[in-house]
Amino acid sequence: MQYFDIYIDSTKGIYTYSDKNDEFEIGDNVIVPFRNIKKTGFIIRKNLKENFDFKVLNISSKVKNSLKLSEEQIKLIEWINDYYLASYDSIIKAMIPKNVKIKYNNIYCINFEKNNLLIENSTNEIIEYIVSLATISYSTAKTKFKKKTIDSLVEKEFLSLEDNNIQVKIEKFLELKEENKDVFEYLYKKTFIKKEKLEEKFKRNDIKELEEKEIIKVEASLNEKKEYSSEEVEKIQKNGSLLNEEQLAVKDKIINSDKKYFLLKGVTGSGKTEIYIELIKSAFFEGYGSIFLVPEISLTPQIIERFQSEFKNNIAILHSALSDVERAKEWESIYTGEKKIVLGVRSAIFSAVKNLKYIILDEEHEATYKQDSSPRYNAKYVAIKRCLDEGAKLILGSATPSIESYYYAKSGIYELLNLDKRFANAELPDIEIVDMKQEDDLFFSKTLLEEIKNTLLRDEQVILLLNRKGYSTYIQCKDCGYVEECDSCSIKMSYYKSVNKYKCNYCGRQIHYTGKCSKCGSTNLIHSGKGIERVEEELKKYFDVPMVKVDSDLSKNKDNFSKIYKDFLNKKYSILIGTQIIAKGLHFPDVTLVGVINSDIILNFPDFRSGEKTFQLLTQVSGRAGRAGKKGKVIIQTYEPENNVIKDSKEENYELFYNREINSRKVFSYPPFSKILNIGFSSEDEKRLIEVSREFYEEIKNQDIELYGPMPSMVYKVQKRYRMNIFAKGSKAKIDMFKRYLKKKLDEFNDGKVRIIVDIDPINLM
């Protein structure tokens, strides 16, 4: 009799069940009786108690055609639950897509557990692993297993070492097992074989005898190993990238270093992606898997095309635009080992990749790696945990690393690698700052208009950045002063001229725009706060050329964005106007001019990261210019030309910017010199919200931690719910202690009107 703690689908807690016949294991997907009905769930851990003050029910059965959570997945679930104070329900739903069905094969394999083939059972894993690969290099084997154990097996002649390659010496095992030698030898060379095939080749009595002696056994297997034909291998290999000396040095450093975590800081256009592909390729042909993450779905058309040209159909693609069926199909191909390379956005970090070798986060500084709904994980930190547990290496890449990541690299926690030159000796663009206080036009400076004209005359392309969607951020009645606000959120509604609607950018509510004030009926309306639709309209007064605009709403549809991307790449459009979505990693060979319409939008946010975000955005969008041998130019329009962030962006001087920023963070004890968390309260009952948040503050204020609040959120009401926050700041040790205390408080909290959400390491403080 053994007991297990089980997560039951769509429940918040963990429940204890018995296993009378010792037939279940941790990670199994099982059926259990729950409140007079049958429900499914996953076994999370053993419960070592023997006596319970409640009736313990028995597990009914396993779920057919279901996956089993690995030891590493269980560890990750437990860690996210503890670190992010997230429920098991939200974690498992984030990790495993709906509708996943796994088909198992009955196979014969050698019974390592029962069969006395080896002197030490602890070495079985090594033998099995090497057999599955047929051969493995000595250097690779040392990275996966202890050198002492490998050398011992070579000395005992269970393994042979020739030309730095290790193989299993089958002859040694055959000396131990003379009976049924032909069946044994065949099976050992195959590692495993489907039950039906073995029975076709040998007499059933011979097979049965080996079964009875527990030399071989029948298992349900995923048949993870995939054989690649020489033709397929050749197709993949011949598309190999030609790395320059600087890139090769970085690649070799990652492969040969004992470090697990790397920060690759490379200027825009330096060829970081080529290094990633070569690392993934080297792992692929050694039987290892890799996960490659990009921050936005908008990057996937370009990256998918690049990866498919290299790896053909051997990659799984995961992003939010997939249907449930598409996602389940891709996930199954990863879980079964059919595909070893995963390309995707944030949630792809949970992919059940076999023999994981590399996790790569491109544009690691991007805030979109942080999930803004439960579980509120950061893919970067989940990646660090997976590498720690699974022996993989993590590469974080960016031209403008986050302040925290660069600090950890400077401190030696990550290994810092640099690419200081653009690929193929392309030049970095010239950057010019324009003071808009001296300009008459609210949209375009004389300098920018002149540069756009010259660029178009050369038959080259232009990218214009304005980090605001729609036509105008709000419309005000000049007669009565009324501004249209969202009924559900305390925010002004933006105007989208393309669809003639007001829209709330928080809850998505839309209402028809009549051209009249909804309060007094006046048509005397003022459009304030320009968006990309307005920029396009104004720009058409100067230039009669094809233009296209893109924002985060458009990019959510993979087909729409892919079409825009390809059309602009093929020069169907001369000018691309967009929000920050266009600043991230896109490569257009004919773009030689980038214009930033208003660089001050993010800079003036009341957020300690506003300077960092502005510097990153300006540097990244500047990197879109002059990437293919043609000289590029960048015009940055600002009302604050003397601001240090703007000046550092012009010089592309990350080190200077970093030194200023890290000194400021140290003075005010912001990350990386502290950890922060946000306790968010929300309710449709405003009075009750204020009461509960104040009461909660009084209960926790004596903890050894800095607390600020309770205070209204910057956007006080969203989707009819009022919002208050309490911010906590302190050292890692103090925050960890506070989280344990906070978890108990949350378990005790029971108020039907007020919801509490805790965000660990928040990126967005609004």
Buried (B, 14 or more C-beta within 10 A) or exposed (E): EBBBBBBBEEBEEBBBBBBEEEEBBBBBBBBBEBEEEEBBBBBBBEBEEEEEEEEBEEBBEBBEEBBBBBEBBBBBBBBBBEBBBBBBBBBBBBBBBEEBEBEBBEBBBBBBEEBEBBEEEEBBEBBBBBBBBEEBBBEBBEBBBEEEBBBBBBEBEBBBBEEEBBBBBEEBBEEEBEEBEEBBBEBBEBBBBBBEEBBEEBEEEBBEBBBEBEBBBBBEBBBBBEEEEEEEEEBBEEEEBEBBEBBEBBBEBBBEEEEBBBBBBBBBBBBBBBBBBBBBBBBBEEBBBBBBBBBBBBBBBBBBEBBBEBBEEBBBBBBEBBEEEBBBBBBBBBBBBBBBBBBBBBBBBBBBBBBBBBBBBBBBBBBBBBBEEBBBBBBBBBBBBBBBBBBBBBBBBBBBBBBBBBBBBEEEBBBBBBBEBBBEEBEBBBBBBBEBEEBEEEBBBEBBBEBBEEBBEEEBBBBBBBBBBBBBBBBBBEBEEBBBBBEBBBBBBBBBBEBEBBBBBBBEBBBEBEEEBEEEEEEEBEBEBBBBBBBBEBBEEEBEBEBBBBBBBBBBEBEBBBBBBEBBBEBEBBBBBBBBBBBBBBBBBBBBBBBBBBBBBBBEBEBBBBBBBBBBBBBBBBBBBBBBEBEBBBBBBBBBBEBBBBBBBBEBBBEEBBEBBBEEBEEEEBBBBBBBBBBBBBBBBEEBBBBBBBEBBEEBEEBEBBBEBBEBBBBBBBBEBBBBBBBBBBBEEBBEBBBEEBBEEBEEEEBEEBBBBBBBBBBEBE
